[in-house]
Amino acid sequence: MFKARNYEFFRDKAAFGWNFLFPFLIIAGFGIIFGGGGYSGFKVGVFPAGTESPSRADLKLPRKFADTEHLEFIGFPTLEQGLERLQHHKIDFLVRQDSPAGQYWVLESSPRGYIVERLYQAGLIPEGAFIGEKIAVEGDAIRYIDWLFPGILAMNMMFSALWGVGYIIVRYRKNGVLKRLKATPLTAFEYMTAQALSRIFLLLFTLAIVWVGSDLLFSFRVAGSYLDLFIVFFIGAMSLTSIGLLLAARGTSEEFASGALNFIAWPMMFLSEVWFSLEGAPGWVKTLSQFLPLTHLLQAARKIMNDGATLLDVSGQCSAMLATTLACLVLGALLFSWNE
């Protein structure tokens, strides 16, 4: 059964190729946008301007503001064009550079606009004025793509584990394949074990290929041990696969299975810090995220990659994923049915 499931996966060229192409395209896209030095965090509209990309040296703005890093200046010929972009949140701040009074426009509801407004006001402070004591923090900078990379890999594992096990087994049950297998000496435990091991093998195989291909382009930084990182992803693969097995234990409708899988997958994608950190989020959101295995997988992987942590340092996250695996496997084995 293990070999048969692997053959089925590799012979499905569309699914096989998409498992590699999808995460790579996301990583490449974010790497191009956020990995280089050209990306800026805030967009400042300037008018009147004869070009969409005015030179900082030519801007008639307070020099300290014009030279501020992580600001991207976008030129507009008229006020109306700038206001239209500002109202649609395409820029964060709009300033008139030929105004002696220093006119500027900002959306009151925009947090980003509020920050740029403070930067602009700070740029009006005369040179030499006391603005506090600067203490530089030394250390290797972590790129956003380095922080995001484990999240993309884990998200791809999550979708592949849930749909590659949960959806497939439900389809087999609906088509009568499981009913035929019941007439063989194969036991339910053997069948579920084969499905789980096959999916874990495929997840780690895909992970390795995507990792190597992406690393050749972006040179990801791994401060910890590759072996520890592999063990964490292996435990994470077991945990996510076990959830798929639990959902597949009794499902008979592909439509219901798809809805249930989405109901589980999407909260994990948004609450497990795949795309963004939950720092500053309400306490109940952080508490809820701790019940999701993807959260513990990403926390452990990022600690090893970015902070050089060891398996002992992430033992809490590994224990949570193992507990999820055990609970889902036991429940899945008890509830599993060959028939509709």
Secondary structure, DSSP 4 states (H G I P E B T S, - for coil): -HHHHHHHHHH-HHHHHHHHHHHHHHHHHHHHHHSSTT--SEEEEEES-SSSS--GGG--S-HHHHT-TTEEEEE-SSHHHHHHHHHTTSSSEEEETT-TT--EE--TT-HHHHHHHHHHHHHTSPTT----------SPPPPHHHHHHHHHHHHHHHHHHIIIIIIHHHHHHHHTHHHHHHTSS--HHHHHHHHHHHHHHHHHHHHHHHHHHHHHHH-----S-HHHHHHHHHHHHHHHHHHHHHHHTT---HHHHHHHHHHHHHHHHHHTTSSS--TTS-HHHHHHHTT-HHHHHHHHHHHHHHH---TTTTHHHHHHHHHHHHHHHHHHHHH--S--
